[in-house]
């Protein structure tokens, strides 16, 4: 089945169309267990920081890092979708592409964890 390319839009119509594409992308991402786990885990981290009395700055930085993690996860998912289309059977290039994308996600998880833990340690040192 061939799909026709949508007509090009500009101005407000383009903004509305782009928003629709982004929301479709978020709906697609929510189907990924890793995206859901990272989003819900990050939300739990935000709640924990707020409950423990972290500063607004610390919470805002954590939220920005969480959004960066979810962005990297989205890009990793896009890579996986493309690779699966190009190489439905096992191939070394597909494995390497997926492994590197996964490593990028892991690095962002570590960045988030370091910020979260240093914020918690800072709160304990002030309270103790």
N, C-alpha and C positions, 0 to 999 in steps of 0.2 A: 504494500500500500504506500503510495507516495503522498506526502503532505505538501501543500503549497506554503511558501514562505509568507508570513503575515505582511500586510502592507506596512510600510515605514510610517511612523508617526512622529510628530514633533510637539513641543509645548506641553500643555496640560495632558493631552492624550498620551504622550510618551511617558510622562510621570506616572499616570495611572497604569499604563501597560507594564512599565518597569516594576512598579509595586506589586502587581499581580504575579510577575515572574519570580520576584523575590519571595513572595508568600508561598508560591508553588515549590520553590527550592527548600524553604523551611519545612513544609509538609513532607517533602521527600526525605529530608535529613532526619525528621522525627521517626522515620521508619528504621533508622539505624540504631541498634542497641547501644553502640559506643557513644553516639551523640546524646541519646537520652540519659545515659549514665553520667556523662560529663556535665550535662546541663543540670540534672537533679543534684548531683554531688556538689557542683558549684553553688547552686541555690542553698543547699544545706550549709556550705561554708560561709556564705553571706549571712545567713540566719545566725550561725554560731558566732561570727565576729560581732554582729550587732548585739546579741544577747550577752556577750562577754565584755561589752563596753568599748570596743575598738573605736578609734576616731573616725569621723566621716571621711577623712583623707585615706586612711587605711582601707576602709570598706570600698571607697570609690576606686582605688587602685586595684583591689582584688576583683571588682566587677569588670574593670577594663581588661585585666589579664584573663578573666573567664571568657569574655567576649573574643579576645584574641585566640584563646584555645579553641573555642567553637568555630572560629573562622578557619583555623588550620584544619580542624576536623572536616569542615565543609570542603575545603580544597582537597584533602586526602580522599574524601568520598568521591569527588569529581574525578580524580585521577583513577580511582578504582573502577568507576563506571566506564571511563574511556578505555582503560586497559582491558577490562572484561569484554568490551565490544571488539577491540582490535585483536585480542588473543583469547578466544573462548577456551582453548586447550592450554595446558600448562606450558609456560615458556620461561626461560631465564630472564628475558627482558621484563616480562610481566611481574615476576617475583621481585626483581630488583626495584622496579618502580613502586610496587606496593610496600616493600620493606622500607624504602626511603621515606615514603609518605607516612608510614607508621612511626618511623623514628622522629619525624617532625612533630607529630602529635605527642609522643612521649616527652620530647624536650619541653613542649609547652605545658604538659602536666607537671613536670619538674619545676618549671618557673612558678606556676601557680602554687605548688606545694611549698616551695621555699618562701614565697611571700606570706602565705597563710601561717606557716610555722614560725617565721620570724616575728610576725605580728602577735601571735599567741605568746611566744616567749617574752616579747616586750611587755605585754599586758601582765604576765606573771611577775616579771621583775619589778614593775611599778607597784603591784599589789603586795609583793612579798617583802 
